[in-house]
Amino acid sequence: MDLRGVLPPVPTPFRDDEVDVEGLRVNIAALLRAPVRGIVVLGSNGEAPFLDEDESERVVAAARAVVPADRVLVAGTGRQATRATVRATRRAAAAGADAVLVRTPSFFKSEMTSDAFVRHYRTVADESRVPVLLYNYTAVTGVSLRPDAVARLSEHPNVIGLKESGGDAGQIADYVAVAPAGFAVLAGAGPTFYPCLAAGATGGILAVANVVPALCIQLYDLVQAGHHAEARDLQRRLVPLARAVTTGFGVAGLKVALELVGLTGGPPRAPLLPAPPEAAEVIRRQLIGLAVPVP
């Protein structure tokens, strides 16, 4: 499976606290007008922990109805228990996912050793009929996949890559160093997309790609062509928006940004709060600074 390039992790829109399936389809169709490599649903930006199993299945099926066969559809299926993760993975595959993104379990943090992670992911990969991507997001989970665990897991024929959301290019380089050729190491932080690519990342699953997919793809293409000065300049210009829709205003801010570019945003699901009043104006200025048309 080719995961080189940019894959936006789409938010889940809600209407009256129910999944807005039509809004999701419209958003994905708009993203697919850019040459993104694929679409990720039910990731952190998709508020996956706040959806029940039936809702999760509907999201995957709705995305599959829009994502064509020549693009990749990845679905998040991470759960705290290995058994629950296996079941979620089966449902996502049956609903049409091409691959699954499995967040590290984290409830018993002190016991999440490399051996525990290796057993967890091997079991999921053994039981899954679609390829598995590891998902490391220490800022959210409080645990981290060590390079030694990644090295062991990369030997499994059904574990094809990893998303690292920490934005640490050194961590990316460590993963690249221990993984075999063909193992996809994907950056998960827009503010550091360029240094992660320079460190060997295959591509990126970036929140900001929901808002400015063409610019994220341009940055990736510049690096592949060896035009590093232009890539660094574009990265510098992308950083404020990339931060605003992640650490700045969170998922709620990302949804505000979607509305500003004419897509379906809406509120996050409780207990997340709506974005503060100033978010829209801050993000509007950033979009205008990037020459993005704002209706």
Secondary structure, DSSP 8 states (H G I E B T S, - for coil): ----EE--B----EETTEE-HHHHHHHHHHHTTS--SEEEESSTTTTGGGS-HHHHHHHHHHHHTTS-TTSEEEEE---SSHHHHHHHHHHHHHHT-SEEEEE---SSGGG--HHHHHHHHHHHHHH-SS-EEEEE-HHHHS----HHHHHHHTTSTTEEEEEE-S--HHHHHHHHHHS-TT-EEEE--GGGHHHHHHTT--EE--GGGGT-HHHHHHHHHHHHTT-HHHHHHHHHHHHHHHHIIIIITHHHHHHHHHHHTTS------TTS----THHHHHHHHHHHHTT----
